[in-house]
Amino acid sequence: MNYPVAGKAFWLGIFNAAFLSVPLWLLFYLSLRLMF
């Protein structure tokens, strides 16, 4: 299956956003654990 370049950029953007959001979720979880 041939994906268009726009499709590749779209999926790369989603993966980059998910990869960047993981540390934020970890910090949020750790801060909640420290508070409670």
CHARMM-style PDB file with segment names, atoms N, HN, CA, C and O in Angstrom:
ATOM      1  N   MET     1       0.836  -1.194   0.000  1.00  0.00      PROA
ATOM      2  CA  MET     1       0.000   0.000   0.000  1.00  0.00      PROA
ATOM      3  C   MET     1       0.874   1.248   0.000  1.00  0.00      PROA
ATOM      4  O   MET     1       1.785   1.372   0.818  1.00  0.00      PROA
ATOM      5  N   ASN     2       0.600   2.159  -0.905  1.00  0.00      PROA
ATOM      6  HN  ASN     2      -0.140   2.058  -1.570  1.00  0.00      PROA
ATOM      7  CA  ASN     2       1.365   3.406  -0.980  1.00  0.00      PROA
ATOM      8  C   ASN     2       0.619   4.502  -0.239  1.00  0.00      PROA
ATOM      9  O   ASN     2      -0.511   4.848  -0.583  1.00  0.00      PROA
ATOM     10  N   TYR     3       1.269   5.042   0.783  1.00  0.00      PROA
ATOM     11  HN  TYR     3       2.187   4.762   1.063  1.00  0.00      PROA
ATOM     12  CA  TYR     3       0.668   6.151   1.523  1.00  0.00      PROA
ATOM     13  C   TYR     3       1.165   7.466   0.943  1.00  0.00      PROA
ATOM     14  O   TYR     3       2.344   7.584   0.610  1.00  0.00      PROA
ATOM     15  N   PRO     4       0.290   8.457   0.817  1.00  0.00      PROA
ATOM     16  CA  PRO     4       0.743   9.781   0.354  1.00  0.00      PROA
ATOM     17  C   PRO     4       1.634  10.431   1.399  1.00  0.00      PROA
ATOM     18  O   PRO     4       1.612  10.060   2.573  1.00  0.00      PROA
ATOM     19  N   VAL     5       2.417  11.407   0.955  1.00  0.00      PROA
ATOM     20  HN  VAL     5       2.435  11.708   0.002  1.00  0.00      PROA
ATOM     21  CA  VAL     5       3.334  12.084   1.877  1.00  0.00      PROA
ATOM     22  C   VAL     5       2.556  12.768   3.000  1.00  0.00      PROA
ATOM     23  O   VAL     5       3.009  12.802   4.144  1.00  0.00      PROA
ATOM     24  N   ALA     6       1.386  13.310   2.669  1.00  0.00      PROA
ATOM     25  HN  ALA     6       1.018  13.282   1.740  1.00  0.00      PROA
ATOM     26  CA  ALA     6       0.576  13.979   3.691  1.00  0.00      PROA
ATOM     27  C   ALA     6       0.163  12.977   4.767  1.00  0.00      PROA
ATOM     28  O   ALA     6       0.131  13.313   5.951  1.00  0.00      PROA
ATOM     29  N   GLY     7      -0.154  11.742   4.353  1.00  0.00      PROA
ATOM     30  HN  GLY     7      -0.127  11.470   3.391  1.00  0.00      PROA
ATOM     31  CA  GLY     7      -0.524  10.718   5.324  1.00  0.00      PROA
ATOM     32  C   GLY     7       0.628  10.398   6.253  1.00  0.00      PROA
ATOM     33  O   GLY     7       0.438  10.235   7.458  1.00  0.00      PROA
ATOM     34  N   LYS     8       1.844  10.308   5.682  1.00  0.00      PROA
ATOM     35  HN  LYS     8       1.999  10.441   4.702  1.00  0.00      PROA
ATOM     36  CA  LYS     8       3.015  10.026   6.518  1.00  0.00      PROA
ATOM     37  C   LYS     8       3.239  11.146   7.521  1.00  0.00      PROA
ATOM     38  O   LYS     8       3.492  10.887   8.698  1.00  0.00      PROA
ATOM     39  N   ALA     9       3.148  12.389   7.064  1.00  0.00      PROA
ATOM     40  HN  ALA     9       2.943  12.600   6.109  1.00  0.00      PROA
ATOM     41  CA  ALA     9       3.350  13.526   7.962  1.00  0.00      PROA
ATOM     42  C   ALA     9       2.270  13.531   9.045  1.00  0.00      PROA
ATOM     43  O   ALA     9       2.540  13.871  10.197  1.00  0.00      PROA
ATOM     44  N   PHE    10       1.051  13.154   8.670  1.00  0.00      PROA
ATOM     45  HN  PHE    10       0.832  12.879   7.734  1.00  0.00      PROA
ATOM     46  CA  PHE    10      -0.057  13.118   9.627  1.00  0.00      PROA
ATOM     47  C   PHE    10       0.228  12.110  10.730  1.00  0.00      PROA
ATOM     48  O   PHE    10       0.088  12.425  11.911  1.00  0.00      PROA
ATOM     49  N   TRP    11       0.635  10.875  10.342  1.00  0.00      PROA
ATOM     50  HN  TRP    11       0.748  10.620   9.382  1.00  0.00      PROA
ATOM     51  CA  TRP    11       0.911   9.841  11.340  1.00  0.00      PROA
ATOM     52  C   TRP    11       2.138  10.181  12.161  1.00  0.00      PROA
ATOM     53  O   TRP    11       2.170   9.915  13.362  1.00  0.00      PROA
ATOM     54  N   LEU    12       3.160  10.769  11.528  1.00  0.00      PROA
ATOM     55  HN  LEU    12       3.134  10.985  10.552  1.00  0.00      PROA
ATOM     56  CA  LEU    12       4.355  11.161  12.280  1.00  0.00      PROA
ATOM     57  C   LEU    12       3.999  12.224  13.311  1.00  0.00      PROA
ATOM     58  O   LEU    12       4.524  12.211  14.425  1.00  0.00      PROA
ATOM     59  N   GLY    13       3.120  13.135  12.949  1.00  0.00      PROA
ATOM     60  HN  GLY    13       2.694  13.146  12.044  1.00  0.00      PROA
ATOM     61  CA  GLY    13       2.694  14.173  13.888  1.00  0.00      PROA
ATOM     62  C   GLY    13       1.969  13.559  15.080  1.00  0.00      PROA
ATOM     63  O   GLY    13       2.178  13.973  16.221  1.00  0.00      PROA
ATOM     64  N   ILE    14       1.117  12.572  14.815  1.00  0.00      PROA
ATOM     65  HN  ILE    14       0.947  12.235  13.889  1.00  0.00      PROA
ATOM     66  CA  ILE    14       0.391  11.910  15.909  1.00  0.00      PROA
ATOM     67  C   ILE    14       1.360  11.188  16.829  1.00  0.00      PROA
ATOM     68  O   ILE    14       1.248  11.283  18.052  1.00  0.00      PROA
ATOM     69  N   PHE    15       2.321  10.459  16.240  1.00  0.00      PROA
ATOM     70  HN  PHE    15       2.411  10.383  15.247  1.00  0.00      PROA
ATOM     71  CA  PHE    15       3.289   9.732  17.068  1.00  0.00      PROA
ATOM     72  C   PHE    15       4.146  10.697  17.871  1.00  0.00      PROA
ATOM     73  O   PHE    15       4.438  10.444  19.039  1.00  0.00      PROA
ATOM     74  N   ASN    16       4.554  11.809  17.248  1.00  0.00      PROA
ATOM     75  HN  ASN    16       4.317  12.014  16.299  1.00  0.00      PROA
ATOM     76  CA  ASN    16       5.364  12.798  17.972  1.00  0.00      PROA
ATOM     77  C   ASN    16       4.570  13.401  19.124  1.00  0.00      PROA
ATOM     78  O   ASN    16       5.107  13.584  20.216  1.00  0.00      PROA
ATOM     79  N   ALA    17       3.304  13.709  18.894  1.00  0.00      PROA
ATOM     80  HN  ALA    17       2.868  13.560  18.007  1.00  0.00      PROA
ATOM     81  CA  ALA    17       2.471  14.284  19.953  1.00  0.00      PROA
ATOM     82  C   ALA    17       2.310  13.286  21.100  1.00  0.00      PROA
ATOM     83  O   ALA    17       2.396  13.666  22.267  1.00  0.00      PROA
ATOM     84  N   ALA    18       2.078  12.014  20.775  1.00  0.00      PROA
ATOM     85  HN  ALA    18       2.008  11.706  19.827  1.00  0.00      PROA
ATOM     86  CA  ALA    18       1.921  10.993  21.818  1.00  0.00      PROA
ATOM     87  C   ALA    18       3.224  10.825  22.586  1.00  0.00      PROA
ATOM     88  O   ALA    18       3.218  10.697  23.811  1.00  0.00      PROA
ATOM     89  N   PHE    19       4.354  10.826  21.855  1.00  0.00      PROA
ATOM     90  HN  PHE    19       4.358  10.930  20.861  1.00  0.00      PROA
ATOM     91  CA  PHE    19       5.659  10.643  22.501  1.00  0.00      PROA
ATOM     92  C   PHE    19       5.971  11.803  23.437  1.00  0.00      PROA
ATOM     93  O   PHE    19       6.561  11.612  24.500  1.00  0.00      PROA
ATOM     94  N   LEU    20       5.566  13.021  23.031  1.00  0.00      PROA
ATOM     95  HN  LEU    20       5.087  13.176  22.167  1.00  0.00      PROA
ATOM     96  CA  LEU    20       5.838  14.192  23.868  1.00  0.00      PROA
ATOM     97  C   LEU    20       4.876  14.265  25.049  1.00  0.00      PROA
ATOM     98  O   LEU    20       5.213  14.828  26.090  1.00  0.00      PROA
ATOM     99  N   SER    21       3.684  13.701  24.894  1.00  0.00      PROA
ATOM    100  HN  SER    21       3.410  13.243  24.049  1.00  0.00      PROA
ATOM    101  CA  SER    21       2.694  13.798  25.978  1.00  0.00      PROA
ATOM    102  C   SER    21       2.962  12.777  27.075  1.00  0.00      PROA
ATOM    103  O   SER    21       2.475  12.942  28.194  1.00  0.00      PROA
ATOM    104  N   VAL    22       3.731  11.719  26.781  1.00  0.00      PROA
ATOM    105  HN  VAL    22       4.127  11.586  25.872  1.00  0.00      PROA
ATOM    106  CA  VAL    22       3.997  10.683  27.793  1.00  0.00      PROA
ATOM    107  C   VAL    22       4.714  11.248  29.020  1.00  0.00      PROA
ATOM    108  O   VAL    22       4.265  10.983  30.135  1.00  0.00      PROA
ATOM    109  N   PRO    23       5.814  12.020  28.879  1.00  0.00      PROA
ATOM    110  CA  PRO    23       6.474  12.587  30.068  1.00  0.00      PROA
ATOM    111  C   PRO    23       5.539  13.500  30.859  1.00  0.00      PROA
ATOM    112  O   PRO    23       5.614  13.549  32.087  1.00  0.00      PROA
ATOM    113  N   LEU    24       4.659  14.223  30.164  1.00  0.00      PROA
ATOM    114  HN  LEU    24       4.598  14.183  29.167  1.00  0.00      PROA
ATOM    115  CA  LEU    24       3.727  15.104  30.869  1.00  0.00      PROA
ATOM    116  C   LEU    24       2.774  14.284  31.730  1.00  0.00      PROA
ATOM    117  O   LEU    24       2.484  14.655  32.867  1.00  0.00      PROA
ATOM    118  N   TRP    25       2.285  13.163  31.184  1.00  0.00      PROA
ATOM    119  HN  TRP    25       2.521  12.861  30.260  1.00  0.00      PROA
ATOM    120  CA  TRP    25       1.385  12.307  31.958  1.00  0.00      PROA
ATOM    121  C   TRP    25       2.116  11.686  33.130  1.00  0.00      PROA
ATOM    122  O   TRP    25       1.545  11.541  34.211  1.00  0.00      PROA
ATOM    123  N   LEU    26       3.397  11.308  32.928  1.00  0.00      PROA
ATOM    124  HN  LEU    26       3.861  11.426  32.050  1.00  0.00      PROA
ATOM    125  CA  LEU    26       4.185  10.722  34.020  1.00  0.00      PROA
ATOM    126  C   LEU    26       4.393  11.740  35.135  1.00  0.00      PROA
ATOM    127  O   LEU    26       4.269  11.406  36.314  1.00  0.00      PROA
ATOM    128  N   LEU    27       4.710  12.984  34.767  1.00  0.00      PROA
ATOM    129  HN  LEU    27       4.811  13.255  33.810  1.00  0.00      PROA
ATOM    130  CA  LEU    27       4.900  14.024  35.782  1.00  0.00      PROA
ATOM    131  C   LEU    27       3.594  14.283  36.529  1.00  0.00      PROA
ATOM    132  O   LEU    27       3.593  14.454  37.748  1.00  0.00      PROA
ATOM    133  N   PHE    28       2.492  14.311  35.798  1.00  0.00      PROA
ATOM    134  HN  PHE    28       2.492  14.172  34.808  1.00  0.00      PROA
ATOM    135  CA  PHE    28       1.184  14.523  36.415  1.00  0.00      PROA
ATOM    136  C   PHE    28       0.868  13.397  37.397  1.00  0.00      PROA
ATOM    137  O   PHE    28       0.385  13.644  38.502  1.00  0.00      PROA
ATOM    138  N   TYR    29       1.147  12.149  36.981  1.00  0.00      PROA
ATOM    139  HN  TYR    29       1.539  11.948  36.083  1.00  0.00      PROA
ATOM    140  CA  TYR    29       0.882  10.989  37.838  1.00  0.00      PROA
ATOM    141  C   TYR    29       1.760  11.014  39.085  1.00  0.00      PROA
ATOM    142  O   TYR    29       1.288  10.751  40.191  1.00  0.00      PROA
ATOM    143  N   LEU    30       3.042  11.332  38.898  1.00  0.00      PROA
ATOM    144  HN  LEU    30       3.425  11.545  37.999  1.00  0.00      PROA
ATOM    145  CA  LEU    30       3.954  11.375  40.044  1.00  0.00      PROA
ATOM    146  C   LEU    30       3.572  12.489  41.009  1.00  0.00      PROA
ATOM    147  O   LEU    30       3.653  12.310  42.224  1.00  0.00      PROA
ATOM    148  N   SER    31       3.158  13.634  40.481  1.00  0.00      PROA
ATOM    149  HN  SER    31       3.092  13.780  39.494  1.00  0.00      PROA
ATOM    150  CA  SER    31       2.762  14.740  41.361  1.00  0.00      PROA
ATOM    151  C   SER    31       1.515  14.356  42.160  1.00  0.00      PROA
ATOM    152  O   SER    31       1.390  14.715  43.331  1.00  0.00      PROA
ATOM    153  N   LEU    32       0.598  13.630  41.529  1.00  0.00      PROA
ATOM    154  HN  LEU    32       0.699  13.338  40.578  1.00  0.00      PROA
ATOM    155  CA  LEU    32      -0.593  13.182  42.258  1.00  0.00      PROA
ATOM    156  C   LEU    32      -0.215  12.184  43.340  1.00  0.00      PROA
ATOM    157  O   LEU    32      -0.771  12.212  44.437  1.00  0.00      PROA
ATOM    158  N   ARG    33       0.734  11.299  43.033  1.00  0.00      PROA
ATOM    159  HN  ARG    33       1.186  11.277  42.141  1.00  0.00      PROA
ATOM    160  CA  ARG    33       1.171  10.302  44.017  1.00  0.00      PROA
ATOM    161  C   ARG    33       1.845  10.980  45.207  1.00  0.00      PROA
ATOM    162  O   ARG    33       1.698  10.535  46.345  1.00  0.00      PROA
ATOM    163  N   LEU    34       2.587  12.062  44.941  1.00  0.00      PROA
ATOM    164  HN  LEU    34       2.706  12.424  44.017  1.00  0.00      PROA
ATOM    165  CA  LEU    34       3.267  12.766  46.030  1.00  0.00      PROA
ATOM    166  C   LEU    34       2.271  13.533  46.894  1.00  0.00      PROA
ATOM    167  O   LEU    34       2.460  13.652  48.105  1.00  0.00      PROA
ATOM    168  N   MET    35       1.214  14.054  46.276  1.00  0.00      PROA
ATOM    169  HN  MET    35       1.061  13.957  45.292  1.00  0.00      PROA
ATOM    170  CA  MET    35       0.244  14.839  47.039  1.00  0.00      PROA
ATOM    171  C   MET    35      -0.645  13.946  47.898  1.00  0.00      PROA
ATOM    172  O   MET    35      -0.992  14.313  49.020  1.00  0.00      PROA
ATOM    173  N   PHE    36      -1.021  12.762  47.372  1.00  0.00      PROA
ATOM    174  HN  PHE    36      -0.739  12.464  46.460  1.00  0.00      PROA
ATOM    175  CA  PHE    36      -1.966  11.911  48.094  1.00  0.00      PROA
ATOM    176  C   PHE    36      -1.308  10.678  48.689  1.00  0.00      PROA
ATOM    177  OT1 PHE    36      -1.979   9.867  49.326  1.00  0.00      PROA
TER     178      PHE     36
END
